[in-house]
Amino acid sequence: MIYSPSRISWDSNVKHYIRNGLYNNLPIAIMSQIPKTNKHRWERESDDKYLGCEVATFIKEELELIKRTGESRNAKKLMEGYFKLSDTYHEIISSVKGVKHQLALQKEKMVNAIEMVKDLVPVETALRVFNISRATYHNYKTLVINKCDSSYFLWCVKHYPHQLLKKEILQIKKYMENDDYTYWSKSSIYLLALRNADVSICLTSWYKYTKLLGYTASRHLQPKKIYSSLTSFRPNEIWCADVTILKTADEKKHYIHFLMDHYSKMILGYSVENRSSPKAIKNLLKKAYLKHKNNSPITFVTDGGVENVNTTIQEFLNTTDQDIKHLIAQKDIPFSNSKIEAFNKIIKHQFLLPRNLENRKQLIHALAEDVPTYNTIRPQFSLEGNTPTETFEGNIIDLKSYKTHFEEQKRWRVMLNQQNKCKNCES
């Protein structure tokens, strides 16, 4: 205890803490300065000794939670740790799109939960859990608690006087649910209602209320036709061709023609032209046919573009004695040409575009490097770890053979980690 020669006047709050049995909740620095005689006297003082003693009763009720919490230092640490975790969680998810919107949709649950525990957990503390401001909370509370039968959505008409009238919202529903306008865009339906003098709102409000009413789906409800992927079982069974366009820094477009083996995904040939070229496709087919011709017929699959469907291609196919049969995807067969279309994205986004090519010369040089890399170096998971060339030539590797040492490495890893002398772990 610190001795002071002069008389000390103690704050009434200190006396209230001690009188209500909260001595241990005081800061240690203050506790060390309170004489034992003062503490003894304050503990035995009657509640009605001071004017305004009714406040003491109120304080006692409010401090009951503090008393229960303060009796356990672990409880304090637990609450501090909880809110630290809560703050960290909100910091992490703050960048996730749609989180705040989802919270707003659950405003009634949020308000009810906070109101239910507000006698135990202060509102400001509870708001930290949901990461919303006091103003936002009062807005939610107004919507949830002050429901009004005069409003279609039960919003208080005094707090939200600008909301649409019931009859206006019913007009919106009338138009949106009319079978004659099922496939119309929302803006067209709005314009019709406006021209018929049935609504007096702007387009933004129309969009807002149609969303609130649940008309969120696109008005174009016709489902897209889904095409399954073409399947092959061996190299040189199916070849596919396509053209992709790449623009270089000099603002010139280059049409890259590719011929691919469907099974192995190996590029059999490519050509860079100024436009879609039937001759380029024919030359790629001719070279691949002379090099990889086998005893079984080859199916040649393309889309219906003019570079693929023309007399130039057909005349060459006639010379192969039906060794190559041409089929149009999604026309002659119910399949898409998706495998080579997927390759087009790979070669452009993983190889060519990152190079920031300036002209055709650089493009041709890049393709001379990148196509062999794709064919012989870049393994693919869809090929079970093989490269396209390995798959095409039948030199199949077993990916499991690369995993045989995993268990041994796991044991070695555990042993080294256990032997590691970490300064933080030793402390």
C-alpha positions as CSV (number, residue, x, y, z in Angstrom):
1,M,0.0,0.0,0.0
2,I,1.2,3.5,-0.9
3,Y,1.1,6.0,2.1
4,S,0.0,9.5,1.4
5,P,0.3,12.3,4.0
6,S,-2.7,14.2,2.6
7,R,-6.3,13.0,2.6
8,I,-7.5,11.3,-0.6
9,S,-11.0,11.8,-2.0
10,W,-12.1,8.6,-3.7
11,D,-14.4,8.5,-6.8
12,S,-17.9,7.2,-6.0
13,N,-17.6,4.6,-8.7
14,V,-14.8,3.0,-6.8
15,K,-17.0,2.8,-3.7
16,H,-19.8,1.3,-5.8
17,Y,-17.5,-1.3,-7.2
18,I,-16.5,-2.4,-3.7
19,R,-20.0,-2.1,-2.2
20,N,-21.3,-4.4,-5.0
21,G,-18.5,-7.0,-4.5
22,L,-16.5,-6.0,-7.6
23,Y,-13.2,-5.2,-5.8
24,N,-11.3,-7.7,-7.9
25,N,-12.5,-6.1,-11.1
26,L,-10.7,-2.9,-10.3
27,P,-7.3,-2.2,-12.0
28,I,-4.4,-3.5,-9.9
29,A,-2.9,-0.1,-9.7
30,I,-6.0,1.3,-8.0
31,M,-6.4,-1.7,-5.8
32,S,-2.9,-1.3,-4.4
33,Q,-3.7,2.3,-3.3
34,I,-6.9,1.6,-1.4
35,P,-6.3,1.3,2.3
36,K,-7.8,-1.8,4.0
37,T,-9.7,0.4,6.4
38,N,-11.4,2.2,3.5
39,K,-12.2,-1.1,1.8
40,H,-13.6,-2.5,5.0
41,R,-15.8,0.5,5.7
42,W,-17.2,0.8,2.1
43,E,-18.1,-2.9,2.0
44,R,-20.3,-2.4,5.1
45,E,-21.9,0.9,4.1
46,S,-25.7,0.7,3.7
47,D,-27.1,1.3,0.2
48,D,-29.2,4.3,1.3
49,K,-26.4,6.2,2.9
50,Y,-26.0,8.5,-0.1
51,L,-28.5,10.8,-1.9
52,G,-29.5,9.1,-5.2
53,C,-28.9,5.7,-3.9
54,E,-31.4,4.3,-6.5
55,V,-28.7,4.7,-9.1
56,A,-26.6,2.2,-7.1
57,T,-29.3,-0.4,-7.6
58,F,-29.3,0.2,-11.3
59,I,-25.5,0.0,-11.4
60,K,-25.6,-3.2,-9.5
61,E,-28.0,-4.8,-12.0
62,E,-25.9,-3.6,-15.0
63,L,-22.6,-4.8,-13.4
64,E,-23.9,-8.3,-12.6
65,L,-22.6,-9.6,-15.9
66,I,-19.3,-7.8,-15.3
67,K,-19.2,-9.4,-11.9
68,R,-19.8,-12.9,-13.2
69,T,-17.3,-12.4,-16.0
70,G,-14.7,-10.7,-13.8
71,E,-14.7,-13.6,-11.3
72,S,-13.0,-15.6,-14.0
73,R,-9.9,-14.1,-15.7
74,N,-10.2,-16.9,-18.3
75,A,-13.7,-15.7,-19.2
76,K,-12.2,-12.2,-20.0
77,K,-9.5,-13.8,-22.1
78,L,-12.1,-16.0,-23.8
79,M,-14.2,-13.0,-24.8
80,E,-11.1,-11.0,-26.0
81,G,-10.0,-14.0,-28.0
82,Y,-13.5,-14.5,-29.5
83,F,-13.7,-10.9,-30.7
84,K,-10.2,-11.1,-32.1
85,L,-11.2,-14.1,-34.1
86,S,-14.4,-12.4,-35.1
87,D,-12.5,-9.3,-36.3
88,T,-10.0,-11.5,-38.2
89,Y,-12.8,-13.5,-39.8
90,H,-14.6,-10.3,-41.1
91,E,-11.3,-8.9,-42.4
92,I,-10.8,-12.1,-44.4
93,I,-14.3,-12.3,-45.9
94,S,-14.7,-8.6,-46.5
95,S,-13.4,-9.0,-50.1
96,V,-15.8,-11.9,-50.9
97,K,-18.4,-10.8,-53.3
98,G,-22.0,-11.0,-52.0
99,V,-21.3,-11.4,-48.3
100,K,-22.9,-8.1,-47.2
101,H,-25.8,-8.8,-49.5
102,Q,-26.4,-12.2,-47.8
103,L,-26.2,-10.6,-44.4
104,A,-28.8,-8.0,-45.4
105,L,-31.1,-10.8,-46.6
106,Q,-31.0,-12.2,-43.0
107,K,-31.7,-8.9,-41.3
108,E,-34.7,-10.3,-39.4
109,K,-32.6,-13.1,-37.8
110,M,-29.8,-10.7,-37.1
111,V,-32.1,-8.2,-35.3
112,N,-33.9,-10.8,-33.3
113,A,-30.6,-12.4,-32.2
114,I,-29.2,-9.0,-31.0
115,E,-32.4,-8.0,-29.3
116,M,-32.5,-11.4,-27.5
117,V,-29.1,-11.1,-26.0
118,K,-28.8,-7.3,-25.5
119,D,-29.3,-7.7,-21.7
120,L,-26.2,-9.9,-21.6
121,V,-24.1,-8.6,-24.5
122,P,-24.1,-4.8,-25.2
123,V,-25.5,-3.9,-28.7
124,E,-22.2,-2.3,-29.8
125,T,-20.4,-5.5,-28.9
126,A,-22.9,-7.7,-30.8
127,L,-22.7,-5.5,-33.8
128,R,-19.0,-6.3,-34.0
129,V,-19.9,-9.9,-34.6
130,F,-22.0,-9.0,-37.6
131,N,-19.6,-6.2,-38.7
132,I,-22.4,-3.7,-39.2
133,S,-22.7,-0.1,-38.0
134,R,-25.2,1.2,-35.5
135,A,-26.9,3.2,-38.2
136,T,-27.3,0.0,-40.4
137,Y,-28.6,-1.9,-37.4
138,H,-31.3,0.8,-36.6
139,N,-32.3,0.7,-40.3
140,Y,-32.7,-3.1,-40.1
141,K,-34.5,-2.8,-36.8
142,T,-37.0,-0.3,-38.3
143,L,-37.7,-2.7,-41.2
144,V,-38.1,-5.7,-38.9
145,I,-39.9,-4.3,-35.9
146,N,-41.9,-1.4,-37.2
147,K,-43.9,-3.4,-39.8
148,C,-46.7,-1.6,-41.4
149,D,-49.8,-3.2,-43.0
150,S,-50.1,-0.2,-45.3
151,S,-47.0,-1.3,-47.2
152,Y,-46.7,-4.2,-49.6
153,F,-43.4,-5.2,-48.0
154,L,-44.6,-4.2,-44.5
155,W,-42.1,-1.3,-44.4
156,C,-43.0,1.5,-42.1
157,V,-44.6,4.1,-44.4
158,K,-43.5,7.0,-42.1
159,H,-39.8,5.9,-42.1
160,Y,-39.9,5.1,-45.8
161,P,-42.3,7.5,-47.4
162,H,-40.8,7.2,-50.9
163,Q,-41.7,3.5,-51.3
164,L,-44.2,2.5,-53.9
165,L,-47.9,2.1,-53.0
166,K,-49.5,-1.3,-52.9
167,K,-51.5,-0.7,-56.0
168,E,-48.3,0.4,-57.9
169,I,-46.5,-2.8,-56.9
170,L,-49.6,-4.9,-57.9
171,Q,-49.4,-3.2,-61.4
172,I,-45.7,-4.3,-61.7
173,K,-46.7,-7.9,-60.8
174,K,-49.6,-7.8,-63.3
175,Y,-47.2,-7.0,-66.1
176,M,-44.4,-9.3,-65.1
177,E,-46.8,-12.3,-64.7
178,N,-48.6,-11.7,-68.0
179,D,-48.0,-14.7,-70.2
180,D,-47.9,-12.5,-73.3
181,Y,-44.7,-10.9,-72.0
182,T,-43.0,-14.0,-70.7
183,Y,-40.0,-13.7,-73.0
184,W,-39.8,-9.9,-73.2
185,S,-36.9,-8.0,-71.5
186,K,-37.8,-6.2,-68.3
187,S,-37.1,-2.9,-69.9
188,S,-39.6,-3.6,-72.7
189,I,-42.3,-4.6,-70.2
190,Y,-41.6,-1.4,-68.3
191,L,-41.9,0.8,-71.4
192,L,-45.2,-0.8,-72.3
193,A,-46.5,-0.2,-68.8
194,L,-45.3,3.4,-69.0
195,R,-46.8,4.0,-72.4
196,N,-50.1,2.6,-71.1
197,A,-49.9,5.0,-68.1
198,D,-50.1,2.2,-65.7
199,V,-46.9,3.1,-63.8
200,S,-45.2,6.4,-62.9
201,I,-41.7,5.3,-61.9
202,C,-38.3,5.3,-63.5
203,L,-36.6,2.2,-65.0
204,T,-34.2,1.9,-62.0
205,S,-37.2,1.6,-59.6
206,W,-38.8,-0.9,-62.0
207,Y,-35.6,-3.1,-61.8
208,K,-35.4,-2.6,-58.0
209,Y,-39.0,-3.7,-57.4
210,T,-39.0,-6.6,-59.8
211,K,-35.9,-7.9,-58.0
212,L,-37.7,-7.5,-54.6
213,L,-40.7,-9.3,-56.0
214,G,-38.4,-12.2,-57.0
215,Y,-38.3,-11.7,-60.8
216,T,-34.6,-12.2,-60.9
217,A,-34.3,-14.8,-63.7
218,S,-33.5,-13.7,-67.3
219,R,-36.6,-13.3,-69.4
220,H,-34.9,-15.4,-72.1
221,L,-35.8,-18.7,-70.6
222,Q,-35.0,-20.9,-73.6
223,P,-32.4,-23.4,-72.3
224,K,-29.3,-23.8,-74.2
225,K,-28.7,-27.0,-76.1
226,I,-26.0,-29.0,-74.4
227,Y,-23.6,-31.0,-76.5
228,S,-21.5,-33.8,-75.2
229,S,-17.9,-34.3,-76.0
230,L,-16.6,-36.4,-78.8
231,T,-14.9,-39.6,-77.7
232,S,-11.9,-41.3,-79.3
233,F,-10.1,-44.5,-78.2
234,R,-6.8,-44.5,-80.1
235,P,-4.4,-42.2,-82.0
236,N,-5.3,-41.5,-85.7
237,E,-8.9,-42.4,-85.1
238,I,-10.2,-38.8,-85.2
239,W,-8.5,-35.6,-86.3
240,C,-10.0,-32.2,-85.7
241,A,-9.2,-28.8,-87.1
242,D,-10.0,-25.2,-86.2
243,V,-8.9,-21.6,-86.7
244,T,-8.1,-19.1,-84.0
245,I,-7.4,-15.4,-84.4
246,L,-4.6,-13.6,-82.6
247,K,-3.9,-9.9,-82.8
248,T,-0.3,-8.7,-82.4
249,A,0.8,-5.4,-81.0
250,D,0.9,-3.9,-84.5
251,E,-2.9,-4.3,-84.6
252,K,-2.8,-7.0,-87.3
253,K,-4.9,-10.1,-87.1
254,H,-3.4,-13.5,-87.7
255,Y,-5.4,-16.6,-88.5
256,I,-3.7,-19.7,-87.0
257,H,-4.9,-23.0,-88.4
258,F,-4.4,-26.1,-86.3
259,L,-4.8,-29.8,-87.0
260,M,-5.0,-32.0,-83.9
261,D,-5.2,-35.7,-83.1
262,H,-8.3,-36.0,-81.0
263,Y,-7.2,-38.9,-78.8
264,S,-3.7,-37.7,-77.8
265,K,-4.3,-34.0,-78.3
266,M,-1.0,-33.8,-80.2
267,I,-0.8,-30.9,-82.8
268,L,-0.2,-32.6,-86.2
269,G,0.4,-29.3,-87.9
270,Y,-0.3,-25.5,-88.0
271,S,-0.3,-22.6,-90.4
272,V,-0.4,-18.8,-90.0
273,E,-2.5,-17.0,-92.6
274,N,-4.0,-13.5,-93.3
275,R,-7.5,-15.0,-93.3
276,S,-9.3,-18.2,-92.9
277,S,-7.8,-20.4,-95.6
278,P,-9.3,-23.6,-97.1
279,K,-5.9,-24.2,-98.8
280,A,-4.1,-24.1,-95.4
281,I,-6.5,-26.7,-94.0
282,K,-5.9,-28.9,-97.0
283,N,-2.1,-28.6,-96.8
284,L,-2.2,-29.5,-93.1
285,L,-4.4,-32.5,-93.8
286,K,-2.2,-33.7,-96.7
287,K,1.0,-33.5,-94.7
288,A,-0.5,-35.3,-91.7
289,Y,-2.1,-38.0,-94.0
290,L,1.2,-38.7,-95.7
291,K,3.1,-38.9,-92.4
292,H,0.6,-40.7,-90.2
293,K,-1.5,-42.7,-92.5
294,N,-2.6,-46.0,-91.0
295,N,-4.8,-49.0,-92.0
296,S,-7.9,-47.7,-90.4
297,P,-10.1,-44.8,-91.8
298,I,-9.7,-41.4,-90.1
299,T,-12.6,-39.2,-89.1
300,F,-12.0,-35.5,-89.8
301,V,-14.1,-33.3,-87.5
302,T,-14.5,-29.5,-88.0
303,D,-17.2,-26.9,-87.5
304,G,-19.2,-25.6,-90.4
305,G,-16.9,-22.6,-91.3
306,V,-16.1,-21.8,-94.9
307,E,-12.4,-22.7,-94.4
308,N,-13.6,-26.3,-93.7
309,V,-16.6,-26.9,-95.9
310,N,-15.5,-26.1,-99.5
311,T,-14.5,-27.7,-102.8
312,T,-10.7,-27.4,-102.0
313,I,-11.1,-29.7,-99.0
314,Q,-13.5,-32.0,-100.7
315,E,-11.3,-32.5,-103.7
316,F,-8.4,-33.6,-101.5
317,L,-10.6,-35.9,-99.5
318,N,-11.7,-37.6,-102.7
319,T,-8.0,-38.5,-103.4
320,T,-7.7,-40.5,-100.2
321,D,-10.1,-43.2,-101.3
322,Q,-12.3,-42.6,-98.3
323,D,-9.5,-43.0,-95.9
324,I,-10.6,-39.7,-94.4
325,K,-14.3,-39.0,-93.7
326,H,-15.3,-35.4,-93.0
327,L,-18.0,-34.7,-90.4
328,I,-19.4,-31.4,-89.3
329,A,-19.7,-31.0,-85.5
330,Q,-23.3,-30.4,-84.2
331,K,-24.6,-31.2,-87.7
332,D,-23.4,-34.6,-88.9
333,I,-22.7,-35.7,-85.4
334,P,-24.3,-34.5,-82.1
335,F,-21.0,-33.5,-80.6
336,S,-19.0,-30.3,-80.3
337,N,-15.5,-29.7,-81.5
338,S,-14.6,-28.7,-77.9
339,K,-11.2,-30.4,-77.6
340,I,-9.4,-28.3,-80.2
341,E,-11.3,-25.2,-79.0
342,A,-9.9,-25.8,-75.6
343,F,-6.5,-26.1,-77.1
344,N,-6.9,-22.7,-78.8
345,K,-7.4,-21.1,-75.4
346,I,-4.4,-22.9,-74.0
347,I,-2.0,-21.9,-76.8
348,K,-3.2,-18.3,-76.7
349,H,-3.4,-17.7,-72.9
350,Q,-0.6,-19.9,-71.6
351,F,1.9,-19.5,-74.4
352,L,1.4,-16.7,-77.0
353,L,-0.4,-13.8,-75.2
354,P,2.1,-13.7,-72.3
355,R,4.9,-13.0,-74.8
356,N,3.3,-9.7,-75.9
357,L,4.1,-10.4,-79.6
358,E,4.7,-7.4,-81.8
359,N,4.3,-8.8,-85.3
360,R,3.9,-11.9,-87.4
361,K,7.6,-12.7,-87.5
362,Q,7.6,-12.9,-83.7
363,L,4.4,-15.0,-83.8
364,I,5.8,-17.6,-86.2
365,H,9.0,-17.8,-84.1
366,A,6.9,-18.2,-80.9
367,L,4.8,-21.0,-82.4
368,A,8.0,-22.8,-83.6
369,E,9.0,-23.0,-79.9
370,D,5.6,-23.3,-78.2
371,V,4.0,-26.1,-80.3
372,P,6.9,-28.5,-79.6
373,T,6.8,-27.6,-76.0
374,Y,3.1,-28.3,-75.8
375,N,3.5,-31.6,-77.7
376,T,6.6,-33.0,-76.0
377,I,7.3,-31.2,-72.7
378,R,4.0,-30.1,-71.1
379,P,2.4,-33.1,-69.4
380,Q,-1.4,-33.1,-69.1
381,F,-3.5,-34.5,-66.2
382,S,-6.2,-35.5,-68.7
383,L,-3.6,-37.7,-70.4
384,E,-2.7,-39.3,-67.0
385,G,0.5,-37.4,-66.8
386,N,1.7,-38.0,-70.3
387,T,2.6,-35.5,-73.0
388,P,0.6,-35.5,-76.2
389,T,3.5,-37.0,-78.2
390,E,3.9,-39.8,-75.6
391,T,0.3,-40.6,-75.9
392,F,0.2,-40.4,-79.7
393,E,3.3,-42.7,-80.0
394,G,2.1,-45.1,-77.4
395,N,5.0,-44.5,-75.0
396,I,2.6,-44.4,-72.0
397,I,4.1,-43.7,-68.6
398,D,2.4,-44.8,-65.4
399,L,1.9,-41.8,-63.1
400,K,1.7,-44.1,-60.1
401,S,5.4,-45.0,-60.6
402,Y,6.2,-41.4,-59.7
403,K,4.4,-41.8,-56.3
404,T,6.1,-45.0,-55.0
405,H,8.5,-42.9,-52.8
406,F,5.7,-40.9,-51.2
407,E,5.4,-43.0,-48.0
408,E,9.2,-43.1,-47.5
409,Q,9.4,-39.3,-48.0
410,K,6.6,-38.9,-45.5
411,R,8.5,-40.9,-42.8
412,W,11.6,-38.9,-43.6
413,R,9.8,-35.6,-43.4
414,V,8.2,-36.5,-40.0
415,M,11.6,-37.5,-38.6
416,L,13.4,-34.3,-39.7
417,N,10.6,-32.1,-38.4
418,Q,10.7,-33.9,-35.0
419,Q,14.5,-33.4,-34.9
420,N,14.3,-29.8,-35.9
421,K,15.3,-27.5,-33.0
422,C,12.9,-24.6,-33.3
423,K,13.6,-21.7,-30.9
424,N,9.9,-20.8,-30.8
425,C,8.9,-24.4,-29.8
426,E,11.6,-24.6,-27.1
427,S,10.3,-21.4,-25.4
